[in-house]
Amino acid sequence: IIVLYVFNYLDRVNVSFAKLTMNEDLGFSETVYGFGASIFFVAYFLFEVPSNLILQRVGARMWLARIMISWGLISSAMMFVKGPISFYTLRFLLGAAEAGFAPGILLYLTYWLPVRHQARAVAWFLTSTALAGLLGSPLAGLLLKLDGVSLAGHPLAGWQWLFLLEGIPSVLGGLATLLWLTDRPEHASWLKPAEREWLSGRLATERTQRQRDGHTSLLAGLTNGRVWMLNITYCTIMFGFQGFNFWAATIVKQVTGLDDNFRVGVLTAIPFFAAMLAMVIVGRHSDRTGERRLHVAACASVGAVGLLACALTDSAVAAVAALSLAAAGIWATLGPFWALPPVFLSGTAAAAGIALINSIGNLGGGFLGPNLMGILKDRTQSYKPGLVADAAALLLAAVL
């Protein structure tokens, strides 16, 4: 599932690198790009909860495979973008196809892992978002160099090659999911019978406890006050997270003045490497101590400091260092954060609650963050006001 999410996340954020040449080729403003990047999350919001409920009913193997295959095909189809309308349409369809993937896997992990092990596991899983940036940034820079290379006699732009080639692994990943993913421990032929019984029994005990507390119904997942508190908090985290994701390459290119997109990609990979290390370390520490809230608050504060530092410097070295600090803080919030819902939700409530938190968080933060950055960039010709707005959102997350 880490490999699947690397493919998935490559396809979600490769538009940030395609932008480096696509905007000029198609005449897009920063506002057009920001809206196209963010409209993904409107579809994501609309289809997220239904998708997770379907996954609970039909099983993770079947539903995650459907998501990956349809997602990869639409991602490759992004090569046919001609103007703002086709850009918005395909980004919306991409969000609809992908809806339910991340919360589906978060739900899937609850089928396999006792609560006390979940922050570290979720952190390892979500390192794939940082790994996608680490590997995908230089890869995207290389693929952009294919500008003008022909396919079946038709020359393609570098950004078209980027979309075409990065969609294919998602389709292959979907086919692999159909063959190899095991839905639940009781179906795992690769575990010994005693191991299957022990793990299934341990998870059943935890489910019984949550059932006793009354947090298992669909209504409980959608109306629980703690779920809505997590909704608001995740919105503010995602505001900074998605703003960083969709604009990091642009910021690095502007602050360094580099024309070589491969070198931009290599430098953009550095913050994602810092994010990956921080996620694993913080997730492990959160599991060891059993503490979640302060881990999230402290990491969100570190992310805010990094973004503010980047906004206040004109040095390329200092900016990349500040972005690395920001990425480490932002990404490290995720493991402890996603270990919170399974503490008080189970069954249908967990499916609905996790999907609701992810969908509303991404709608609020994912739609507003990239959009606001694009509008502010067009009006001020600087990325710095957008960084300050993202930092303010992360500080609010820490307070919440």
Secondary structure, 3 states (H helix, E strand, C coil): CHHHHHHHHHHHHCHHHHHHHHHHHHCCCHHHHHHHHHHHHHHHHHHHHHHHHHHHHHCHHHHHHHHHHHHHHHHHHHHHCCCHHHHHHHHHHHHHHHCCHHHHHHHHHHCCCCHHHHHHHHHHHHHHHHHHHHHHHHHHHHHHCCCCCEECCEECCHHHHHHHHHHHHHHHHHHHHHHHCCCCHHHCCCCCHHHHHHHHHHHHHHHHHHHHHCCCCHHHHHHCHHHHHHHHHHHHHHHHHHHHHHHHHHHHHHHHCCCCHHHHHHHHHHHHHHHHHHHHHHHHHHHHHCCCHHHHHHHHHHHHHHHHHHHHCCCHHHHHHHHHHHHHHHHHCHHHHHCCHHHHCCHHHHHHHHHHHHHHHHHHHHHHHHHHHHHHHHHHCCCHHHHHHHHHHHHHHHHC
